[in-house]
Amino acid sequence: MDPFAFSTAKLRLLEQIRNACSESESHDAPRMIRCKVEVENVAAMQWLACQSIPIKTYWANRNQEFKMAGLGIAHEISGQQTPDLTKLFTELRVLLDPKYPDLRYYGGFQFNQGSKPSQEWKSFGAYRFIIPLFELHRSEEGTFLVCNFLQNIENCNPPEAIVKQLEDVQFELTMSDWEERTILHRRDIPDRAEWQSSLDTALEEMETGKYEKVVLARKATLTFNDPVDPVAYLLRLRRMTEETFNFYFQADEGHAFLGATPERLFKRQGRTLHTEAIAGTRPRGLTTRDDERYARALLNSEKEVREHSIVVDMIKNVLEKYCHNLVMDEEVQITRLSHVQHLCKHFKGELDPETSDADLIKALHPTPAMGGYPTDIALEAIEDLEPFNRGWYAAPIGFVGHDHTEFVVAIRSALIEKERVSLYSGAGIVLGSDPAEEWQEIEDKISKFLKALDL
């Protein structure tokens, strides 16, 4: 059957919803229903940008073969306190029915465990996972308009409410041109002097053997004369950043967290696990010769190779506890993004039967690429040396399905609060790090974000 035009698809979806609701009387336990209709091909991000519903979600994997643009909330599991991960993942699986393999919770956690979210992150919570009410779901199977809803539970949406919300979903897809804005103020937290001081302290502590590595981050907050459209911004960012995971979580009308991250924490399909160790950075060259020169410098840098080997060793040690048939790249690879390149090694293994997603989150996050090494001591150093709350930056974000879970690390990211944009990025500090060079490395990482803002 050919895909439906949006106007026809809406009617077909309403028919499916009503039929599903009429069949629910014999079911006493709460369950999630997923109705879907194949529609004509449309850009998922453009569709999302045209919607007025304030809760929005977007996810695209690295090769862009899967994209999900979501509206509203069919079900939410969230909190303002650090969760018990085992209990949380058990709760996340209650409504995930194996007959709906594409039914997923999307969300994540804050980085600073053990503390309440700061004011700008309060809408996101210490953790927040939602099943969108409506989805535009694109994969190799096609493009589908989807409605997810609960049956036979006190707080479920009755059919009338779902119908009314579906009426608010826009099908005339128009997107306004990006308007240049004037930056009124930029504030770097920490500033150059504070950054120098923090790195001096970190290097002194490493000299004493207190820890081997710490990852310190910066936040550049830009204030504009007019509000920034966060979906349009992500679209511009996507066009400038290849081979990255794209994510977007709009918690309310005033707060959206988005980014283009190169770093997968782990991907689990059935019992097969994929992960990778990424660390070390050099810019891309303007010519092929320059590009290769930067790559050779990265491979030959004692400091960068040591930083990467710390990450590799940690991941290898973790996976040897939880996996069998573990394989990894024999040689360090170069992962090239649109504006930077990194050292990388890939891992693949078969998880032991008793190992859960909660176990993997606990064991793998934060990797030395995000926190440092040894982990606990490095996290204490971050608390002492970073003058801001990371929120969801550098934390695990992703989706949880019945038999398919994937989490990435929320780096190369931005928090947009109407006319205020906060850009986040970090650098791994080891003995031999130079504060000025690390400052510039972070500037290189956020350069695409600034370019996407026409700066």
C-alpha positions in Angstrom: 0.0 0.0 0.0 1.3 3.4 -0.9 2.0 5.9 1.9 -0.9 8.3 2.8 -0.9 12.0 2.4 -1.0 13.6 5.8 -4.6 14.7 5.7 -5.7 11.1 4.9 -3.2 9.6 7.4 -4.8 11.7 10.2 -8.2 10.2 9.5 -6.8 6.7 9.3 -4.9 7.2 12.6 -8.1 8.4 14.3 -9.9 5.3 13.1 -7.2 3.1 14.6 -7.2 4.9 17.9 -11.0 4.6 18.2 -10.9 0.9 17.3 -8.2 0.3 19.9 -10.1 2.1 22.6 -13.3 0.2 21.8 -11.4 -3.1 22.3 -10.0 -2.1 25.7 -12.9 -3.0 27.9 -11.7 -6.5 28.5 -8.2 -5.4 29.6 -7.8 -4.5 33.3 -4.1 -4.0 33.5 -2.6 -0.8 32.2 -0.9 -1.2 28.8 0.5 1.0 26.1 -1.1 1.0 22.7 0.8 2.1 19.6 -1.2 3.0 16.4 0.6 3.9 13.2 -0.1 4.9 9.6 2.5 5.1 6.9 2.8 8.6 5.4 4.5 10.4 2.6 8.1 11.1 3.1 8.8 14.3 5.1 11.8 15.7 6.9 11.3 14.8 10.6 13.0 17.9 12.0 11.1 20.2 9.7 7.8 18.6 10.8 8.9 19.1 14.5 9.7 22.8 13.9 6.2 23.5 12.6 4.4 22.2 15.8 2.9 24.3 18.5 2.7 21.5 21.1 5.3 22.6 23.7 6.8 19.2 24.7 9.1 18.0 21.9 11.6 15.2 21.5 14.0 14.3 18.6 16.4 11.5 18.1 18.5 10.5 15.1 21.3 7.9 15.1 24.7 8.5 13.8 24.1 7.4 10.2 20.6 9.1 10.2 18.9 5.8 9.1 16.6 6.2 12.1 14.9 9.5 13.1 12.1 10.1 15.6 10.3 13.4 16.1 8.0 13.3 19.1 5.2 15.6 20.5 3.6 15.6 23.9 3.7 12.8 26.5 2.0 9.5 26.5 3.8 8.4 29.7 6.5 9.9 31.8 8.9 8.6 34.4 10.9 11.3 36.1 12.2 12.8 39.3 14.3 15.5 41.0 16.4 13.1 43.0 19.1 10.8 41.8 17.4 7.5 41.0 18.1 3.9 42.0 19.0 2.7 38.5 17.9 -0.9 39.0 14.5 0.2 40.1 14.2 2.9 37.4 15.0 0.4 34.5 12.6 -2.1 36.0 9.9 0.6 35.9 10.8 1.6 32.4 10.2 -1.9 31.2 6.6 -2.3 32.6 4.8 -0.8 29.6 7.3 -1.9 26.9 5.4 -4.5 25.0 7.4 -6.9 22.7 4.7 -6.6 20.0 5.8 -2.9 19.6 9.5 -3.1 19.0 9.7 0.6 18.2 7.9 1.7 21.3 10.5 3.5 23.4 11.1 5.9 26.3 13.4 8.8 25.3 15.3 10.8 27.9 18.3 10.9 30.2 20.0 11.9 33.5 21.9 14.8 34.9 25.7 14.4 35.2 26.0 15.7 38.8 24.6 12.8 40.7 23.6 13.3 44.3 22.5 16.9 43.9 19.3 18.5 42.9 19.1 20.1 39.5 20.1 23.8 39.3 17.4 26.3 38.3 18.0 26.2 34.6 17.9 22.4 34.6 14.8 22.0 36.9 12.4 21.3 34.0 14.6 18.3 33.0 15.0 16.9 36.5 17.6 14.5 37.8 16.2 12.1 35.3 13.3 12.2 32.8 12.1 9.6 30.3 9.0 10.0 28.2 7.1 8.0 25.6 5.9 10.7 23.1 2.1 10.9 22.5 2.7 11.4 18.8 5.7 10.5 16.7 6.9 11.0 13.2 9.0 7.8 12.9 11.4 7.4 10.0 13.5 4.2 9.4 14.4 1.9 6.5 10.8 0.6 6.8 9.3 4.0 5.9 7.9 7.1 7.5 5.0 6.6 10.0 2.7 8.9 11.9 2.3 7.3 15.3 0.1 7.7 18.4 1.0 6.1 21.7 -1.5 6.0 24.5 -2.3 4.2 27.8 -5.4 2.0 28.3 -7.3 1.2 31.4 -5.5 3.4 33.9 -6.9 6.3 35.8 -4.6 9.0 34.3 -4.8 7.7 30.7 -6.0 10.0 28.0 -9.6 9.3 26.9 -10.1 9.1 23.2 -11.6 12.6 23.1 -8.5 14.1 24.6 -6.2 12.3 22.1 -8.4 13.4 19.2 -8.3 17.0 20.4 -4.5 16.9 20.7 -4.2 15.3 17.3 -6.1 18.3 15.9 -3.2 20.5 17.1 -0.7 18.5 15.1 0.3 20.6 12.0 0.3 19.0 8.6 1.0 22.1 6.5 4.8 22.1 6.7 6.3 25.5 6.4 9.5 26.7 8.0 10.4 30.3 8.4 13.9 31.5 7.3 16.6 31.7 9.9 16.9 35.2 11.1 20.3 36.7 12.1 20.4 37.9 15.6 22.5 40.3 17.5 24.5 39.0 20.4 24.2 41.4 23.4 26.5 39.6 25.7 28.8 36.6 26.0 29.9 35.1 29.3 32.5 32.3 29.6 32.2 30.2 32.8 35.0 29.9 33.8 36.7 32.8 32.2 40.3 32.6 31.0 41.9 33.5 34.4 39.6 31.1 36.2 40.4 28.4 33.7 44.1 28.9 34.1 43.7 28.7 37.9 41.6 25.5 37.7 44.0 23.7 35.4 47.0 24.8 37.5 45.3 23.2 40.5 44.4 20.1 38.6 48.0 19.7 37.3 49.4 20.2 40.8 47.1 17.5 42.2 48.1 15.1 39.4 51.8 15.8 40.1 51.1 14.5 43.7 49.4 11.4 42.3 45.9 12.3 43.5 44.4 11.3 40.1 45.6 10.6 36.6 43.1 12.5 34.5 40.2 14.9 35.0 37.8 16.3 32.4 37.0 20.0 32.9 34.3 21.7 31.0 33.4 25.3 30.1 30.0 27.0 29.5 29.8 29.9 27.0 26.5 31.7 27.6 25.3 34.0 24.8 22.4 36.4 25.2 20.7 37.6 22.0 18.3 40.4 21.2 15.5 38.0 20.2 14.6 34.4 21.2 16.4 31.6 19.3 14.2 28.9 17.6 15.8 25.8 19.1 14.6 23.3 16.4 15.7 25.6 13.6 19.0 25.8 15.4 19.4 22.1 15.6 18.6 21.8 11.9 21.3 24.2 11.0 23.7 22.4 13.4 22.9 19.0 11.8 23.8 20.4 8.3 27.2 21.3 9.7 28.0 18.2 11.7 28.3 14.8 10.0 28.5 11.4 11.7 26.9 12.5 14.9 23.9 11.5 17.0 21.3 14.3 17.1 19.1 14.8 20.1 16.5 17.3 21.2 14.6 17.5 24.5 12.2 20.4 24.9 10.9 20.1 28.5 8.6 23.2 28.2 8.3 26.3 26.1 11.3 27.9 27.7 13.9 25.1 27.9 15.4 23.0 25.2 18.5 20.8 25.4 20.0 19.8 22.1 23.2 18.6 20.5 25.2 16.7 18.0 27.4 14.2 19.8 29.9 11.8 18.3 30.1 9.6 21.4 28.1 6.4 22.0 28.0 5.1 25.5 26.6 1.8 24.5 24.1 0.1 22.2 22.4 -3.1 23.1 20.3 -5.2 20.7 19.2 -8.4 22.3 22.4 -9.5 24.2 24.8 -7.9 21.6 26.7 -4.9 23.0 28.5 -2.2 21.0 30.5 0.6 22.5 33.6 2.7 21.8 36.4 4.6 23.3 36.8 8.2 21.9 39.4 10.7 23.2 42.0 13.1 22.0 41.2 15.9 19.6 42.7 17.7 16.6 41.0 20.1 14.2 40.2 19.1 10.6 42.5 20.4 7.9 41.4 22.7 5.1 43.2 20.4 2.6 43.7 16.6 2.5 47.4 17.2 3.3 46.6 19.3 6.3 44.0 16.8 7.5 46.5 14.0 7.4 49.1 16.1 9.1 46.7 16.8 12.0 45.8 13.0 12.2 49.5 12.0 12.3 50.1 14.6 15.1 47.2 13.1 17.0 48.4 9.5 16.6 51.9 10.6 17.6 51.0 12.8 20.6 52.1 11.1 23.8 49.7 13.1 25.8 46.7 12.4 23.5 47.5 8.6 23.2 47.9 8.4 26.9 44.5 10.1 27.4 42.9 7.7 25.0 44.5 4.6 26.5 43.0 5.5 29.9 39.5 5.3 28.3 40.3 2.1 26.4 41.6 0.3 29.5 38.6 1.3 31.6 36.0 0.2 29.0 37.9 -3.1 28.4 38.1 -3.8 32.1 34.3 -3.2 32.5 33.3 -5.3 29.5 35.5 -8.2 30.5 33.3 -8.4 33.6 30.0 -8.4 31.8 30.7 -9.8 28.3 32.0 -12.9 26.6 33.3 -13.1 23.0 34.6 -9.6 23.5 36.5 -8.1 20.4 38.0 -4.7 19.9 40.0 -2.9 17.2 43.6 -4.0 17.2 44.8 -0.5 16.2 43.6 2.9 17.2 41.4 4.4 14.5 40.9 8.1 13.5 37.2 9.2 13.7 36.7 12.3 11.5 33.9 14.7 12.1 33.1 17.8 10.1 35.4 20.1 12.2 37.5 17.9 14.6 39.0 14.4 14.6 39.5 11.9 17.5 41.2 8.7 18.4 38.8 5.8 18.6 38.6 2.1 19.3 35.4 0.0 18.9 34.2 -2.8 21.1 31.7 -5.6 20.5 30.6 -8.4 22.9 27.8 -10.7 24.0 26.4 -9.7 27.4 26.1 -12.2 30.2 22.4 -13.2 30.8 22.2 -11.5 34.2 23.7 -8.1 33.1 21.1 -5.3 32.8 21.1 -1.9 31.2 21.3 -0.4 34.7 24.5 -2.4 35.3 26.0 -0.9 32.1 25.1 2.6 33.0 26.6 2.2 36.5 29.8 0.7 35.1 30.4 2.8 32.1 29.3 6.3 33.1 31.2 8.5 33.3 34.0 7.1 31.2 37.4 8.7 31.7 36.6 10.7 28.6 33.8 12.5 30.5 35.0 12.5 34.1 38.5 11.3 34.5 40.5 8.6 36.2 40.2 7.2 38.9 36.5 8.0 38.5 35.4 8.9 42.0 38.4 11.1 42.7 38.1 12.9 39.4 34.4 13.5 40.0 35.3 15.2 43.3 37.8 17.3 41.5 35.1 18.4 39.0 32.8 19.4 41.8 35.6 21.5 43.3 37.0 23.0 40.1 34.0 23.6 37.8 32.0 26.8 38.8 28.7 25.6 37.3 26.3 22.7 37.3 26.6 20.4 34.3 22.9 19.4 34.2 22.4 17.0 31.4 25.6 18.0 29.7 28.0 15.0 29.4 25.4 12.7 30.9 23.8 9.6 29.5 20.9 10.3 27.2 19.1 7.9 24.8 16.2 5.5 24.5 15.0 2.3 26.1 13.0 -0.2 24.2 11.8 -3.7 24.9 14.9 -5.4 23.4 16.9 -2.4 22.1 18.6 0.2 24.2 21.0 2.9 23.2 22.7 5.7 25.2 25.1 8.4 24.0 27.0 11.0 25.9 25.4 14.5 25.7 28.5 16.4 24.7 28.7 19.1 21.9 25.4 20.3 23.4 23.5 23.5 24.1 20.8 24.6 26.5 18.4 27.2 24.9 16.3 29.4 27.2 14.5 31.7 24.7 17.1 34.4 24.0 19.8 32.8 26.0 22.0 30.0 24.6 24.5 28.1 26.8 27.1 26.1 24.9 29.0 23.3 26.7 32.2 21.5 25.9 35.2 20.0 27.8 38.8 18.8 27.6 40.7 16.0 29.2 43.4 17.2 31.4 46.5 15.0 32.1 50.1 15.7 33.0 51.5 17.7 30.1 48.3 19.6 29.3 48.7 23.2 28.5 45.8 25.5 29.7 46.0 27.7 26.6 45.9 24.8 24.3 43.0 23.2 26.2 41.1 26.4 26.0 41.6 26.5 22.3 40.6 22.9 21.9 37.2 23.7 23.5 36.8 26.7 21.2 37.4 24.4 18.2 34.7 22.0 19.5 32.1 24.7 19.9 33.0 26.6 16.7 30.3 24.8 14.7 27.8 25.8 17.3 28.8 29.4 17.0 28.7 29.1 13.2 25.2 27.7 13.4 24.3 30.9 15.2 25.9 33.0 12.4 28.7 34.0 14.8 
